[in-house]
Amino acid sequence: MSEADKQAEQPRTIEVPLLQSTLARLGIDKNSENWRQQVRALRQSKDQKFPVMKNDTLLRVIKREKIDHLPIWVMRQAGRYLPEFREVRKIWSFFELCDNPLLAAEVTLQPLERFPMDAGIIFSDILVVPKVMGMEVIMEEKRGPVFPQPLVEPSDLQKLSIPDPESLGDVYDALYLFRQAVEGKVTTIGFAGAPWTLMSYMIEGGGSKMFSKVKKWIFKWKEESKKLLSMISDVLIEYISKQIEGGAQIIQLFDSWAGELGHEDYWEFGLSYCVRVATEVKKRHPETPIIMFAKGNHSDMVFKHDCFDCVGIDYAWDLSLAAKYSQQYNKVIQGNLDPGVLLAEKDTIREKTRKMIDIVGVDRYIVNLGHGMWPEHDLEHLAVFVDETHKYSASKLK
């Protein structure tokens, strides 16, 4: 019996202590059979309003407006390093959290109870997109995401479909609830996986070391590969637009497997589709910033495109070079502390944080990790990273 089946057999109630006062204010009864309809009706209402922003530091950096400290948030901010998240996961499976707006909003709030972050990124997963396109995805505890029936050859494309954008309404509803709950104290971030990364999962059947299956597709079946990438892009344009309408104030595109391709191939099968997605989203929502995080060796390519407001830098990239590109292309950069640094002594964390800020400066910078949080990270060490970012950057801005 799978983890999800075992959890589903247990008698469960939805417990959302951090969200409870917001639900009461909005008139949502989580014990009602139609609570989902209540949330969705509010989110889709033409009269919906969000609380006034009290801390818009992250947005102000992107707009080049005055700030009193650099903004910070971390990737995988809501996750297994938090004991309260682990308690929730004992009751609910991973995708049950993703598919339940109350639970997704609740776990997104959890880290903000501990750390004075400047943003919250909604709890979800990039693989909700392949799911609504018709593919089964299982989250296994030790292996991560698994596709029991991956795409093997071009004829498998007929199994896929372009879904109704509202098939991902649970994500938009979670964004709506989270933004209502934080009452303007942090910026709300939505996200999606990039076409190349999603295609890789759909063909490889999960994570991969060689990426031989997806590379076979792009080099043997180029046109069919581009058809798949175009399909994914079409879904992403609607998905991201709906996230913004639901409450996301910034969007981050994750291209986790960008570094598996050379420059020329990454443009043809990767970045060009991200540019298309971002450009189309910008036509609909020109005021919403987009962060492009291409993990690997291609951040230099990202800087050159106006559709991206901020370039996410991974831990392996030269931050000094990124700072030069930031000036050259008038772009904000985000990153790039190695997550491993959070396993070091607190003085080392402070030293590394100050060094990053010294390299980039305090006018075009969002402080973050160069990848996501790890389950073994110490809460106190993350607190040091956040504290040093705020204090040291504030001292330089005086």
RADA-V200660 format. One record per residue. N is the residue number from 1. RES is the residue in one small letter. SS is DSSP state (helix for helix, strand for strand, loop for the rest). OMEGA is omega in degrees with one decimal (999 if undefined). Layout:
BEGIN
n->N res->RES ss->SS omega->OMEGA
n->N res->RES ss->SS omega->OMEGA
END
This chain:
BEGIN
n->1 res->m ss->loop omega->-178.1
n->2 res->s ss->loop omega->177.5
n->3 res->e ss->helix omega->-178.7
n->4 res->a ss->helix omega->179.8
n->5 res->d ss->helix omega->179.1
n->6 res->k ss->helix omega->-179.1
n->7 res->q ss->helix omega->-178.8
n->8 res->a ss->helix omega->-179.5
n->9 res->e ss->helix omega->-177.9
n->10 res->q ss->loop omega->173.3
n->11 res->p ss->loop omega->-173.0
n->12 res->r ss->loop omega->170.7
n->13 res->t ss->loop omega->-179.6
n->14 res->i ss->loop omega->179.2
n->15 res->e ss->loop omega->-177.3
n->16 res->v ss->loop omega->-175.5
n->17 res->p ss->loop omega->-178.8
n->18 res->l ss->loop omega->-176.7
n->19 res->l ss->loop omega->-168.6
n->20 res->q ss->helix omega->-178.1
n->21 res->s ss->helix omega->177.4
n->22 res->t ss->helix omega->177.8
n->23 res->l ss->helix omega->179.1
n->24 res->a ss->helix omega->179.5
n->25 res->r ss->helix omega->-178.6
n->26 res->l ss->helix omega->-179.9
n->27 res->g ss->loop omega->-179.6
n->28 res->i ss->loop omega->178.9
n->29 res->d ss->loop omega->-176.3
n->30 res->k ss->loop omega->178.9
n->31 res->n ss->loop omega->178.3
n->32 res->s ss->loop omega->178.0
n->33 res->e ss->loop omega->-176.4
n->34 res->n ss->loop omega->-179.5
n->35 res->w ss->helix omega->178.6
n->36 res->r ss->helix omega->178.7
n->37 res->q ss->helix omega->178.3
n->38 res->q ss->helix omega->179.9
n->39 res->v ss->helix omega->-176.6
n->40 res->r ss->helix omega->179.4
n->41 res->a ss->helix omega->177.7
n->42 res->l ss->helix omega->-179.2
n->43 res->r ss->helix omega->-177.0
n->44 res->q ss->helix omega->-178.2
n->45 res->s ss->loop omega->177.1
n->46 res->k ss->loop omega->-177.9
n->47 res->d ss->loop omega->-176.6
n->48 res->q ss->loop omega->178.1
n->49 res->k ss->loop omega->177.2
n->50 res->f ss->loop omega->178.2
n->51 res->p ss->loop omega->178.4
n->52 res->v ss->loop omega->-179.5
n->53 res->m ss->loop omega->175.3
n->54 res->k ss->loop omega->177.6
n->55 res->n ss->loop omega->179.4
n->56 res->d ss->loop omega->-175.6
n->57 res->t ss->helix omega->-178.2
n->58 res->l ss->helix omega->178.5
n->59 res->l ss->helix omega->-178.7
n->60 res->r ss->helix omega->176.7
n->61 res->v ss->helix omega->-178.6
n->62 res->i ss->helix omega->178.7
n->63 res->k ss->loop omega->-177.6
n->64 res->r ss->loop omega->177.6
n->65 res->e ss->loop omega->-175.6
n->66 res->k ss->loop omega->177.0
n->67 res->i ss->loop omega->175.7
n->68 res->d ss->loop omega->171.8
n->69 res->h ss->loop omega->176.2
n->70 res->l ss->loop omega->177.0
n->71 res->p ss->strand omega->176.7
n->72 res->i ss->strand omega->165.3
n->73 res->w ss->loop omega->179.7
n->74 res->v ss->loop omega->175.8
n->75 res->m ss->loop omega->-169.3
n->76 res->r ss->loop omega->-177.7
n->77 res->q ss->loop omega->173.0
n->78 res->a ss->loop omega->-175.4
n->79 res->g ss->loop omega->-166.9
n->80 res->r ss->loop omega->176.1
n->81 res->y ss->loop omega->180.0
n->82 res->l ss->loop omega->178.9
n->83 res->p ss->helix omega->179.7
n->84 res->e ss->helix omega->175.1
n->85 res->f ss->helix omega->179.5
n->86 res->r ss->helix omega->177.4
n->87 res->e ss->helix omega->177.9
n->88 res->v ss->helix omega->-177.7
n->89 res->r ss->helix omega->174.2
n->90 res->k ss->loop omega->-175.0
n->91 res->i ss->loop omega->-173.3
n->92 res->w ss->loop omega->176.2
n->93 res->s ss->loop omega->-177.6
n->94 res->f ss->helix omega->-176.4
n->95 res->f ss->helix omega->171.3
n->96 res->e ss->helix omega->175.5
n->97 res->l ss->helix omega->-179.9
n->98 res->c ss->helix omega->-173.2
n->99 res->d ss->loop omega->-179.8
n->100 res->n ss->loop omega->-176.0
n->101 res->p ss->helix omega->179.3
n->102 res->l ss->helix omega->-178.7
n->103 res->l ss->helix omega->179.6
n->104 res->a ss->helix omega->177.9
n->105 res->a ss->helix omega->-179.5
n->106 res->e ss->helix omega->-177.3
n->107 res->v ss->helix omega->174.4
n->108 res->t ss->helix omega->178.3
n->109 res->l ss->helix omega->-172.2
n->110 res->q ss->helix omega->-177.6
n->111 res->p ss->helix omega->-179.2
n->112 res->l ss->helix omega->173.9
n->113 res->e ss->helix omega->-176.7
n->114 res->r ss->helix omega->-170.2
n->115 res->f ss->loop omega->178.6
n->116 res->p ss->loop omega->178.2
n->117 res->m ss->loop omega->178.0
n->118 res->d ss->loop omega->178.5
n->119 res->a ss->strand omega->171.6
n->120 res->g ss->strand omega->177.6
n->121 res->i ss->strand omega->-171.7
n->122 res->i ss->loop omega->177.2
n->123 res->f ss->loop omega->176.3
n->124 res->s ss->loop omega->178.2
n->125 res->d ss->loop omega->-180.0
n->126 res->i ss->loop omega->-173.4
n->127 res->l ss->loop omega->171.7
n->128 res->v ss->helix omega->180.0
n->129 res->v ss->helix omega->174.7
n->130 res->p ss->helix omega->179.3
n->131 res->k ss->helix omega->-177.4
n->132 res->v ss->helix omega->174.1
n->133 res->m ss->loop omega->173.8
n->134 res->g ss->loop omega->-178.0
n->135 res->m ss->loop omega->175.8
n->136 res->e ss->loop omega->177.4
n->137 res->v ss->loop omega->178.1
n->138 res->i ss->strand omega->176.2
n->139 res->m ss->strand omega->179.6
n->140 res->e ss->strand omega->-170.4
n->141 res->e ss->loop omega->-175.4
n->142 res->k ss->loop omega->-177.4
n->143 res->r ss->loop omega->-174.2
n->144 res->g ss->strand omega->-176.5
n->145 res->p ss->strand omega->179.6
n->146 res->v ss->strand omega->173.6
n->147 res->f ss->loop omega->-178.1
n->148 res->p ss->loop omega->180.0
n->149 res->q ss->loop omega->-179.9
n->150 res->p ss->loop omega->175.0
n->151 res->l ss->loop omega->-175.6
n->152 res->v ss->loop omega->-178.9
n->153 res->e ss->loop omega->-173.7
n->154 res->p ss->helix omega->179.6
n->155 res->s ss->helix omega->179.3
n->156 res->d ss->helix omega->180.0
n->157 res->l ss->helix omega->-179.8
n->158 res->q ss->helix omega->177.4
n->159 res->k ss->helix omega->-176.2
n->160 res->l ss->loop omega->177.5
n->161 res->s ss->loop omega->173.3
n->162 res->i ss->loop omega->-173.2
n->163 res->p ss->loop omega->167.7
n->164 res->d ss->loop omega->-179.6
n->165 res->p ss->helix omega->-179.2
n->166 res->e ss->helix omega->173.8
n->167 res->s ss->helix omega->174.9
n->168 res->l ss->helix omega->-178.0
n->169 res->g ss->helix omega->178.9
n->170 res->d ss->helix omega->178.6
n->171 res->v ss->helix omega->-179.7
n->172 res->y ss->helix omega->179.3
n->173 res->d ss->helix omega->177.7
n->174 res->a ss->helix omega->176.9
n->175 res->l ss->helix omega->179.6
n->176 res->y ss->helix omega->-178.4
n->177 res->l ss->helix omega->-179.4
n->178 res->f ss->helix omega->-178.1
n->179 res->r ss->helix omega->175.0
n->180 res->q ss->helix omega->-174.2
n->181 res->a ss->helix omega->-175.6
n->182 res->v ss->helix omega->172.6
n->183 res->e ss->loop omega->175.0
n->184 res->g ss->loop omega->-176.8
n->185 res->k ss->loop omega->176.2
n->186 res->v ss->loop omega->175.0
n->187 res->t ss->strand omega->-179.1
n->188 res->t ss->strand omega->-178.3
n->189 res->i ss->strand omega->169.1
n->190 res->g ss->strand omega->-178.0
n->191 res->f ss->strand omega->175.5
n->192 res->a ss->strand omega->173.1
n->193 res->g ss->strand omega->178.3
n->194 res->a ss->loop omega->-176.6
n->195 res->p ss->helix omega->-178.1
n->196 res->w ss->helix omega->-179.8
n->197 res->t ss->helix omega->178.3
n->198 res->l ss->helix omega->177.5
n->199 res->m ss->helix omega->-179.7
n->200 res->s ss->helix omega->177.6
n->201 res->y ss->helix omega->-175.2
n->202 res->m ss->helix omega->-178.4
n->203 res->i ss->helix omega->-180.0
n->204 res->e ss->helix omega->-178.5
n->205 res->g ss->loop omega->-179.1
n->206 res->g ss->strand omega->174.9
n->207 res->g ss->loop omega->-176.1
n->208 res->s ss->loop omega->173.6
n->209 res->k ss->loop omega->-174.1
n->210 res->m ss->loop omega->-175.7
n->211 res->f ss->loop omega->-176.4
n->212 res->s ss->helix omega->-176.7
n->213 res->k ss->helix omega->-178.9
n->214 res->v ss->helix omega->177.2
n->215 res->k ss->helix omega->173.2
n->216 res->k ss->helix omega->179.6
n->217 res->w ss->helix omega->-171.4
n->218 res->i ss->helix omega->-179.0
n->219 res->f ss->helix omega->178.8
n->220 res->k ss->helix omega->-176.8
n->221 res->w ss->loop omega->-173.2
n->222 res->k ss->helix omega->-176.0
n->223 res->e ss->helix omega->177.9
n->224 res->e ss->helix omega->176.7
n->225 res->s ss->helix omega->179.5
n->226 res->k ss->helix omega->175.0
n->227 res->k ss->helix omega->178.5
n->228 res->l ss->helix omega->178.8
n->229 res->l ss->helix omega->177.8
n->230 res->s ss->helix omega->176.8
n->231 res->m ss->helix omega->179.7
n->232 res->i ss->helix omega->-179.7
n->233 res->s ss->helix omega->178.5
n->234 res->d ss->helix omega->179.0
n->235 res->v ss->helix omega->-177.7
n->236 res->l ss->helix omega->179.9
n->237 res->i ss->helix omega->179.1
n->238 res->e ss->helix omega->-177.4
n->239 res->y ss->helix omega->-178.9
n->240 res->i ss->helix omega->178.6
n->241 res->s ss->helix omega->179.3
n->242 res->k ss->helix omega->175.7
n->243 res->q ss->helix omega->179.8
n->244 res->i ss->helix omega->178.2
n->245 res->e ss->helix omega->179.2
n->246 res->g ss->helix omega->178.5
n->247 res->g ss->loop omega->179.6
n->248 res->a ss->loop omega->179.8
n->249 res->q ss->loop omega->175.9
n->250 res->i ss->strand omega->176.4
n->251 res->i ss->strand omega->170.8
n->252 res->q ss->strand omega->173.1
n->253 res->l ss->strand omega->179.9
n->254 res->f ss->strand omega->171.3
n->255 res->d ss->strand omega->-171.4
n->256 res->s ss->loop omega->-176.1
n->257 res->w ss->loop omega->179.8
n->258 res->a ss->helix omega->-175.8
n->259 res->g ss->helix omega->178.4
n->260 res->e ss->helix omega->179.9
n->261 res->l ss->loop omega->171.9
n->262 res->g ss->loop omega->-175.0
n->263 res->h ss->helix omega->-176.5
n->264 res->e ss->helix omega->-179.5
n->265 res->d ss->helix omega->178.8
n->266 res->y ss->helix omega->176.1
n->267 res->w ss->helix omega->-174.6
n->268 res->e ss->helix omega->-173.2
n->269 res->f ss->helix omega->-176.5
n->270 res->g ss->helix omega->-169.9
n->271 res->l ss->helix omega->-179.0
n->272 res->s ss->helix omega->179.0
n->273 res->y ss->helix omega->174.2
n->274 res->c ss->helix omega->177.5
n->275 res->v ss->helix omega->178.3
n->276 res->r ss->helix omega->179.9
n->277 res->v ss->helix omega->-177.3
n->278 res->a ss->helix omega->-179.7
n->279 res->t ss->helix omega->-179.9
n->280 res->e ss->helix omega->177.7
n->281 res->v ss->helix omega->-179.8
n->282 res->k ss->helix omega->177.1
n->283 res->k ss->helix omega->-178.9
n->284 res->r ss->helix omega->-174.6
n->285 res->h ss->loop omega->-173.3
n->286 res->p ss->loop omega->-177.2
n->287 res->e ss->loop omega->-176.9
n->288 res->t ss->loop omega->-179.3
n->289 res->p ss->strand omega->177.0
n->290 res->i ss->strand omega->175.2
n->291 res->i ss->strand omega->177.8
n->292 res->m ss->strand omega->-180.0
n->293 res->f ss->strand omega->178.6
n->294 res->a ss->strand omega->-177.0
n->295 res->k ss->loop omega->-177.7
n->296 res->g ss->loop omega->-167.7
n->297 res->n ss->loop omega->-170.3
n->298 res->h ss->loop omega->-179.5
n->299 res->s ss->helix omega->178.8
n->300 res->d ss->helix omega->178.6
n->301 res->m ss->helix omega->-175.9
n->302 res->v ss->helix omega->-177.1
n->303 res->f ss->loop omega->-171.0
n->304 res->k ss->loop omega->-172.9
n->305 res->h ss->loop omega->-174.3
n->306 res->d ss->loop omega->-177.4
n->307 res->c ss->loop omega->178.1
n->308 res->f ss->loop omega->-179.1
n->309 res->d ss->loop omega->-175.3
n->310 res->c ss->strand omega->179.9
n->311 res->v ss->strand omega->175.8
n->312 res->g ss->strand omega->-176.6
n->313 res->i ss->loop omega->178.7
n->314 res->d ss->loop omega->-171.9
n->315 res->y ss->loop omega->-177.8
n->316 res->a ss->loop omega->-176.5
n->317 res->w ss->loop omega->178.6
n->318 res->d ss->loop omega->-176.7
n->319 res->l ss->helix omega->177.1
n->320 res->s ss->helix omega->177.5
n->321 res->l ss->helix omega->177.8
n->322 res->a ss->helix omega->179.0
n->323 res->a ss->helix omega->177.1
n->324 res->k ss->helix omega->176.9
n->325 res->y ss->helix omega->179.1
n->326 res->s ss->helix omega->178.0
n->327 res->q ss->helix omega->-176.3
n->328 res->q ss->helix omega->-174.8
n->329 res->y ss->helix omega->177.1
n->330 res->n ss->loop omega->-177.6
n->331 res->k ss->loop omega->169.4
n->332 res->v ss->strand omega->174.6
n->333 res->i ss->strand omega->-177.8
n->334 res->q ss->strand omega->177.1
n->335 res->g ss->strand omega->-16.5
n->336 res->n ss->strand omega->-178.2
n->337 res->l ss->strand omega->175.2
n->338 res->d ss->loop omega->179.2
n->339 res->p ss->helix omega->179.0
n->340 res->g ss->helix omega->179.3
n->341 res->v ss->helix omega->179.9
n->342 res->l ss->helix omega->173.6
n->343 res->l ss->helix omega->-176.7
n->344 res->a ss->loop omega->175.4
n->345 res->e ss->loop omega->-176.2
n->346 res->k ss->helix omega->178.7
n->347 res->d ss->helix omega->178.0
n->348 res->t ss->helix omega->178.5
n->349 res->i ss->helix omega->179.7
n->350 res->r ss->helix omega->-179.6
n->351 res->e ss->helix omega->-179.5
n->352 res->k ss->helix omega->179.4
n->353 res->t ss->helix omega->179.0
n->354 res->r ss->helix omega->-179.1
n->355 res->k ss->helix omega->178.1
n->356 res->m ss->helix omega->-178.4
n->357 res->i ss->helix omega->177.1
n->358 res->d ss->helix omega->-178.8
n->359 res->i ss->helix omega->-173.2
n->360 res->v ss->helix omega->-173.5
n->361 res->g ss->loop omega->-171.3
n->362 res->v ss->loop omega->-179.2
n->363 res->d ss->loop omega->-178.7
n->364 res->r ss->loop omega->-168.0
n->365 res->y ss->strand omega->168.6
n->366 res->i ss->strand omega->-177.3
n->367 res->v ss->strand omega->-177.5
n->368 res->n ss->strand omega->168.7
n->369 res->l ss->strand omega->174.8
n->370 res->g ss->loop omega->173.0
n->371 res->h ss->loop omega->-172.2
n->372 res->g ss->loop omega->174.9
n->373 res->m ss->loop omega->177.3
n->374 res->w ss->loop omega->178.8
n->375 res->p ss->loop omega->-175.8
n->376 res->e ss->loop omega->-178.9
n->377 res->h ss->loop omega->179.4
n->378 res->d ss->loop omega->-179.3
n->379 res->l ss->helix omega->-179.0
n->380 res->e ss->helix omega->-178.8
n->381 res->h ss->helix omega->173.4
n->382 res->l ss->helix omega->178.6
n->383 res->a ss->helix omega->177.5
n->384 res->v ss->helix omega->178.7
n->385 res->f ss->helix omega->-179.5
n->386 res->v ss->helix omega->-177.9
n->387 res->d ss->helix omega->-178.5
n->388 res->e ss->helix omega->177.0
n->389 res->t ss->helix omega->-177.8
n->390 res->h ss->helix omega->-174.8
n->391 res->k ss->helix omega->-175.6
n->392 res->y ss->helix omega->179.1
n->393 res->s ss->helix omega->177.9
n->394 res->a ss->helix omega->179.8
n->395 res->s ss->helix omega->-179.7
n->396 res->k ss->helix omega->-179.4
n->397 res->l ss->helix omega->-179.8
n->398 res->k ss->loop omega->999
END
